Amino acid sequence: MMINIDWASWGEIVHLRRRRKKLTQQHLGELAGCGATTIGDIERGTSRPAYSIVIAVCTALNIAPPAHATVEA
């Protein structure tokens, strides 16, 4: 399964929201069930996480999943 997302733009949104909520990458990772390294990679747009991680990060930050995300089999 492949997810089509503008990773750089989504990473910037994650970074801004995380900072606004005053969370560390470590704490967001704990809330989302992944590591701080994964959060850092997401924020830099260098990670292509599984859809379940995308949803977990969005849930932890209380944001909607990217509207432009599509899943391909």
N, C-alpha and C positions, 0 to 999 in steps of 0.2 A: 504494500500500500504506500503510495507517495502523496505528500501534501504539497500543494502549490500555494506558497505564501511569499510575499516580498519580505524575505527574512531580515534585511537591513532595517526596513521601516518598522517591522514588528518589534525587532530588538530595541529600537529607540523608544518605542512606546512602553515596552516592559521596563527599560531603564528609568524613564521619566516617572512612571507610576510607582516603581519600587522606591525611588528617592523621595517622592511625594509622601509615601506612607512611612518613610524613615526606617526602611528595612535594609539589612545588610544582604549581600548575595547569599551568604550562609543561611540566614534566617528564611529568606524566600525559598531557597533550595529545600530546607526542612519542611516548609509548608507545602511545597509542591511535590515532595518525594523524590528529589534529585539532588545533585551536589552543587556546591557554589561554583565549581568550574563550569558546569553545564549552564548555569544562569549567566555567568560571564560570557560564555560563548554565544548564548542567545542574544545578549545585549549588544555584542559586537557584530552580530549577523553572520557568524562563522559556523553556527550549529544548525543542523536540520533535525530537530528532535522529533520523536514519535508524536503522533496526534494526541496520545494520552498525556504526554508531558505538556503539550500546548494547552490542553484543556485544564490540567492541574495548575499551571502557572496563571492562566486567566482566572481560575477560581480563587487562587490564593490572593490575587491582586484585585478581585472583584471587578473584572472587566469582561466584556463580551469577547468571545473568540473572534479572530479576524474575519470580517465579513467577506474578504476576498479569498479566504481559504477554501480550497476544494480538495477532495480526497480522490485519488485515482487508484484503481485496483491494479 
